[in-house]
Amino acid sequence: MRIQDLKIGMAVRYENQKWKGTIVGIGREEIEVIFEGDGALEYIDPMFLRPF
C-alpha cells in the first residue's frame, strides 16, 4: 500500500498473515502497527501491508 492510502486507526494485515493490526502511527518510511494477539508494536514498510 502507499503511505497516502493509510490512516491512523485503519485495520491492516501483514502480507498474507491472518493477524489483524491497527495503524497507530505513520512515519516517513515505516508504519507503526499494533497487532492483535501479541499486542506488539511493529514498524513495517507500507509495501508489506494489506487492508484487512
BANU-735013 format. One record per residue: x, y, z of N, C-alpha, C in turn. Coordinates in steps of 0.2 Angstrom, whole numbers. Layout:
+-------+-------+-------+-------+-------+-------+-------+-------+-------+
:    nu :    nv :    nw :   cau :   cav :   caw :    cu :    cv :    cw :
+-------+-------+-------+-------+-------+-------+-------+-------+-------+
:     X :     Y :     Z :     X :     Y :     Z :     X :     Y :     Z :
...
+-------+-------+-------+-------+-------+-------+-------+-------+-------+
This chain:
+-------+-------+-------+-------+-------+-------+-------+-------+-------+
:    nu :    nv :    nw :   cau :   cav :   caw :    cu :    cv :    cw :
+-------+-------+-------+-------+-------+-------+-------+-------+-------+
:     4 :    -6 :     0 :     0 :     0 :     0 :     4 :     6 :     0 :
:     2 :    12 :    -2 :     5 :    18 :    -2 :     4 :    22 :     4 :
:     9 :    25 :     7 :     8 :    29 :    13 :     2 :    34 :    12 :
:     0 :    37 :     7 :    -5 :    41 :     6 :   -12 :    38 :     7 :
:   -12 :    31 :     6 :   -18 :    27 :     7 :   -20 :    25 :    14 :
:   -15 :    26 :    18 :   -15 :    24 :    25 :   -18 :    29 :    30 :
:   -22 :    27 :    35 :   -24 :    32 :    40 :   -23 :    29 :    47 :
:   -22 :    33 :    52 :   -22 :    30 :    59 :   -29 :    27 :    61 :
:   -28 :    22 :    64 :   -34 :    18 :    66 :   -37 :    13 :    61 :
:   -34 :    13 :    55 :   -36 :     8 :    50 :   -33 :     1 :    51 :
:   -38 :    -4 :    50 :   -36 :   -11 :    51 :   -32 :   -13 :    45 :
:   -27 :   -17 :    46 :   -22 :   -19 :    41 :   -20 :   -26 :    43 :
:   -17 :   -30 :    38 :   -13 :   -36 :    40 :    -7 :   -36 :    36 :
:    -2 :   -40 :    38 :     5 :   -41 :    35 :     5 :   -46 :    30 :
:     5 :   -44 :    24 :     5 :   -48 :    18 :     0 :   -53 :    18 :
:     1 :   -60 :    19 :    -4 :   -65 :    19 :    -6 :   -68 :    26 :
:    -4 :   -64 :    31 :    -5 :   -67 :    38 :   -12 :   -66 :    40 :
:   -14 :   -69 :    45 :   -21 :   -69 :    47 :   -22 :   -64 :    53 :
:   -16 :   -61 :    56 :   -17 :   -57 :    62 :   -19 :   -50 :    59 :
:   -24 :   -47 :    63 :   -27 :   -40 :    62 :   -23 :   -35 :    66 :
:   -21 :   -30 :    62 :   -17 :   -25 :    66 :   -20 :   -18 :    65 :
:   -19 :   -13 :    69 :   -21 :    -7 :    69 :   -16 :    -2 :    68 :
:   -16 :     3 :    63 :   -11 :     8 :    62 :   -11 :    13 :    68 :
:    -6 :    14 :    71 :    -6 :    19 :    77 :    -1 :    25 :    75 :
:     3 :    25 :    70 :     7 :    30 :    68 :    10 :    29 :    61 :
:    11 :    35 :    58 :    13 :    35 :    51 :    20 :    39 :    51 :
:    25 :    36 :    49 :    32 :    39 :    48 :    33 :    40 :    41 :
:    40 :    42 :    40 :    42 :    44 :    33 :    42 :    38 :    29 :
:    45 :    33 :    32 :    46 :    26 :    28 :    43 :    20 :    31 :
:    41 :    21 :    37 :    38 :    15 :    41 :    32 :    17 :    44 :
:    28 :    12 :    45 :    21 :    12 :    48 :    21 :     9 :    55 :
:    19 :    12 :    60 :    18 :     9 :    67 :    11 :     5 :    67 :
:    12 :    -1 :    68 :     6 :    -5 :    69 :     6 :   -10 :    75 :
:     0 :   -10 :    79 :     0 :   -14 :    84 :    -5 :   -20 :    82 :
:    -2 :   -26 :    83 :    -6 :   -32 :    81 :   -10 :   -35 :    86 :
:   -16 :   -38 :    85 :   -19 :   -42 :    90 :   -16 :   -48 :    91 :
:   -17 :   -51 :    97 :   -14 :   -57 :    99 :    -8 :   -56 :   103 :
:    -2 :   -53 :   101 :     3 :   -52 :   105 :     4 :   -45 :   107 :
:     0 :   -40 :   104 :     0 :   -33 :   106 :     6 :   -29 :   105 :
:    11 :   -32 :   101 :    17 :   -29 :   100 :    17 :   -23 :    95 :
:    21 :   -18 :    96 :    21 :   -13 :    91 :    26 :   -14 :    86 :
:    25 :   -14 :    80 :    29 :   -16 :    75 :    30 :   -10 :    70 :
:    36 :    -9 :    67 :    37 :    -4 :    62 :    38 :    -8 :    56 :
:    34 :    -6 :    51 :    33 :   -10 :    45 :    33 :    -6 :    39 :
:    37 :    -8 :    34 :    37 :    -5 :    27 :    30 :    -5 :    24 :
:    27 :     0 :    22 :    20 :     0 :    19 :    19 :    -4 :    13 :
:    24 :    -6 :    10 :    23 :   -11 :     4 :    21 :   -18 :     6 :
:    22 :   -20 :    13 :    20 :   -26 :    15 :    13 :   -26 :    18 :
:    10 :   -21 :    19 :     3 :   -20 :    22 :    -2 :   -21 :    17 :
:    -8 :   -25 :    19 :   -14 :   -26 :    15 :   -20 :   -23 :    19 :
:   -25 :   -21 :    16 :   -31 :   -19 :    20 :   -34 :   -26 :    23 :
:   -37 :   -25 :    29 :   -40 :   -31 :    32 :   -47 :   -32 :    30 :
+-------+-------+-------+-------+-------+-------+-------+-------+-------+
